[in-house]
Amino acid sequence: MKVNRRTFVASTAAGVVGTTSALSARESRLVQGANDRIRLGFIGVGGMGRGHLNNFMQISEAEVVVVCDVWDFARNRARKMTEPQPRGPAETESDFRRILDRKDIDAVVVATPDHWHALPTIMACEAGKDVYVEKPISHNIVEGRQMVDAARTHKRIVQVGTQQRSGLHFQEAVDMVREGKIGKVTRARTWNYGNASPRGIGSPPDGAPPAGLDWDFWLGPAPQVAFNPNRFIGSFRWFWDYAGGMMTDWGVHLLDIVQWAMNVDAPSAITAAGGKFVLEDNRETPDTLEVLFEYPEFVATYSNRFTNGYTPDGHGYGIVFYGTDGTLFVDRQGYDLYPELGETTEDPEPAYVRLQETGQPSWSSSRTVDVGRSPRMSAPGSDQNEPHIESFLECMRTRKLPISDIEIGHRSTSTCLLGNIAYRTGHKIAWDAKSEQISDDPEASKLLSRENRSRWTQDV
Ligand SMILES: NC(=O)c1ccc[n+]([C@@H]2O[C@H](COP(=O)([O-])OP(=O)(O)OC[C@H]3O[C@@H](n4cnc5c(N)ncnc54)[C@H](O)[C@@H]3O)[C@@H](O)[C@H]2O)c1
């Protein structure tokens, strides 16, 4: 099979990715221009992949030509979903490389587990396809940069699934922060809280993979291990070989908005603490985590616990910006703007003088900054996915950079991956965002990349 000759090169710190005999960008555009349809291949059709199938099929010019999964149950179920398409159901495929070899596919939607985002995205770019790839964009920072490079080298549109950017109320919230509506922001807070104690996802024994699953292909570039049900559908998120726990799974959505609103693309230092203190399951990622991100003029935190669901403000997750003139909370359902009432400012007269004059020390006086307490701005929680997809298709036509361009997705992902590096090493990480290097810390620097499993580093 021709696909067997495709070259995979290790995701090493040297940052080399192999090239293939790619369909040129121009050829690909000609295929797309041949008719008004945009012909799509789906790679990974589990939870999110099927969500995307539903959304893309709502768009008349989008045609799902082929659905690919390494588990036959998933691909057959996805194929069934495509039966109502005017041109009939999609074909099924078990090896995404065969999709990339097809000249009649304009773009691929990559919704595999995180460790399987980089290779299909890079290879799709090399093959002249545009890509919609899920967040977090990569398993590690080096392969994320390789994805950006591939998109730029091959002039591909690569949109990342950080769909909150396409939510109108998120855009309004970001504008308010950027325009100074809440004054100078010195602090941003993000969190996910819940309680899964004590069992969590349980601790099932290793065993045989389900029939029809190519477990070796599912593992792909990750180390070879026996099948364990928790490493598979959905809960792969809690294993370092494939993902980064809640820090990268949800943290990337939240910190993406923080970095956007604050007009920055990376922290300069990161510290973290936490542990797996309660959950009795076989996950590897922490059940309690606090990460502090230092930026030049503000600090941000990400907090996660799976051990207690109390939410003082009634929100299990969210983003808050604290400014000198107000506070802004935003989540997928809307935003709340709180004026800075009763803010304390220093009394111009020293406290001892006031004490002598009045017998009362006065530490402060207060002022009111009325940024206009908003009635809650509400948004349907799902209003971000469809416009995000539409904007991807629009960018395929215009060749303009998408709102969640791969460089942006890479920066938001990197921030979260650095949070995990700080947690896993226990070190304070000094990050040089320009060179994408950790200063003076060989142990932490090792976690910037990993050697892919040999099957995915050479001709197979
Ligand atoms: N943007 C969002 O809001 C959002 C929401 C949920 C999930 N996600 C992201 O989507 C991705 C998938 O998450 P999920 O919950 O759907 O996972 P999932 O386990 O439900 O589905 C992943 C599917 O990919 C398949 N797969 C694995 N390797 C493959 C390969 N090499 N080729 C083809 N198929 C392969 C699996 O068999 C599985 O069916 C994750 O990166 C996750 O972070 C994003």
The ligand as an SDF file (V2000), in Angstrom:
LIG
                    3D

 44 48  0  0  0  0  0  0  0  0999 V2000
  -13.6140   21.7400   21.8770 N   0  0  0  0  0  0  0  0  0  0  0  0
  -14.2550   21.1300   22.8530 C   0  0  0  0  0  0  0  0  0  0  0  0
  -15.0720   21.7170   23.5580 O   0  0  0  0  0  0  0  0  0  0  0  0
  -13.9900   19.6710   23.1000 C   0  0  0  0  0  0  0  0  0  0  0  0
  -14.9200   18.8990   23.8130 C   0  0  0  0  0  0  0  0  0  0  0  0
  -14.6470   17.5400   23.9840 C   0  0  0  0  0  0  0  0  0  0  0  0
  -13.4770   16.9910   23.4780 C   0  0  0  0  0  0  0  0  0  0  0  0
  -12.5860   17.7840   22.8170 N   0  0  0  0  0  0  0  0  0  0  0  0
  -11.3230   17.2280   22.3160 C   0  0  0  0  0  0  0  0  0  0  0  0
  -11.6000   16.2640   21.3190 O   0  0  0  0  0  0  0  0  0  0  0  0
  -10.6290   15.2290   21.3500 C   0  0  0  0  0  0  0  0  0  0  0  0
  -11.3350   13.8850   21.4480 C   0  0  0  0  0  0  0  0  0  0  0  0
  -12.0070   13.8150   22.6840 O   0  0  0  0  0  0  0  0  0  0  0  0
  -13.2660   12.8340   22.8730 P   0  0  0  0  0  0  0  0  0  0  0  0
  -13.8290   13.1010   24.1860 O   0  0  0  0  0  0  0  0  0  0  0  0
  -14.1500   12.9190   21.6730 O   0  0  0  0  0  0  0  0  0  0  0  0
  -12.5220   11.4130   22.8830 O   0  0  0  0  0  0  0  0  0  0  0  0
  -13.1190    9.9870   22.5750 P   0  0  0  0  0  0  0  0  0  0  0  0
  -12.2600    9.0020   23.2730 O   0  0  0  0  0  0  0  0  0  0  0  0
  -14.5940    9.9670   22.8360 O   0  0  0  0  0  0  0  0  0  0  0  0
  -12.9520    9.8450   20.9850 O   0  0  0  0  0  0  0  0  0  0  0  0
  -11.7150    9.7530   20.3400 C   0  0  0  0  0  0  0  0  0  0  0  0
  -11.8840    8.8080   19.1430 C   0  0  0  0  0  0  0  0  0  0  0  0
  -10.6670    8.8350   18.3910 O   0  0  0  0  0  0  0  0  0  0  0  0
  -10.4040    7.5100   17.9700 C   0  0  0  0  0  0  0  0  0  0  0  0
   -8.9920    7.4020   17.5940 N   0  0  0  0  0  0  0  0  0  0  0  0
   -7.8910    7.2900   18.3850 C   0  0  0  0  0  0  0  0  0  0  0  0
   -6.7740    7.2810   17.6460 N   0  0  0  0  0  0  0  0  0  0  0  0
   -7.1680    7.3780   16.3400 C   0  0  0  0  0  0  0  0  0  0  0  0
   -6.4630    7.4290   15.1010 C   0  0  0  0  0  0  0  0  0  0  0  0
   -5.1320    7.3790   15.0380 N   0  0  0  0  0  0  0  0  0  0  0  0
   -7.1800    7.5380   13.9690 N   0  0  0  0  0  0  0  0  0  0  0  0
   -8.5380    7.5850   14.0120 C   0  0  0  0  0  0  0  0  0  0  0  0
   -9.2550    7.5460   15.1620 N   0  0  0  0  0  0  0  0  0  0  0  0
   -8.5700    7.4510   16.3120 C   0  0  0  0  0  0  0  0  0  0  0  0
  -10.8230    6.6560   19.1390 C   0  0  0  0  0  0  0  0  0  0  0  0
  -10.9810    5.3020   18.8040 O   0  0  0  0  0  0  0  0  0  0  0  0
  -12.1000    7.3570   19.5770 C   0  0  0  0  0  0  0  0  0  0  0  0
  -13.2290    6.8260   18.9060 O   0  0  0  0  0  0  0  0  0  0  0  0
   -9.7410   15.5160   22.5620 C   0  0  0  0  0  0  0  0  0  0  0  0
   -8.5410   16.0980   22.1410 O   0  0  0  0  0  0  0  0  0  0  0  0
  -10.5490   16.4850   23.3920 C   0  0  0  0  0  0  0  0  0  0  0  0
   -9.7550   17.3690   24.1420 O   0  0  0  0  0  0  0  0  0  0  0  0
  -12.8450   19.0830   22.6050 C   0  0  0  0  0  0  0  0  0  0  0  0
  1  2  1  0
  2  3  2  0
  2  4  1  0
  4  5  1  0
  4 44  2  0
  5  6  2  0
  6  7  1  0
  7  8  2  0
  8  9  1  0
  8 44  1  0
  9 10  1  0
  9 42  1  0
 10 11  1  0
 11 12  1  0
 11 40  1  0
 12 13  1  0
 13 14  1  0
 14 15  2  0
 14 16  1  0
 14 17  1  0
 17 18  1  0
 18 19  2  0
 18 20  1  0
 18 21  1  0
 21 22  1  0
 22 23  1  0
 23 24  1  0
 23 38  1  0
 24 25  1  0
 25 26  1  0
 25 36  1  0
 26 27  1  0
 26 35  1  0
 27 28  2  0
 28 29  1  0
 29 30  1  0
 29 35  2  0
 30 31  1  0
 30 32  2  0
 32 33  1  0
 33 34  2  0
 34 35  1  0
 36 37  1  0
 36 38  1  0
 38 39  1  0
 40 41  1  0
 40 42  1  0
 42 43  1  0
M  CHG  2   8   1  16  -1
M  END
$$$$
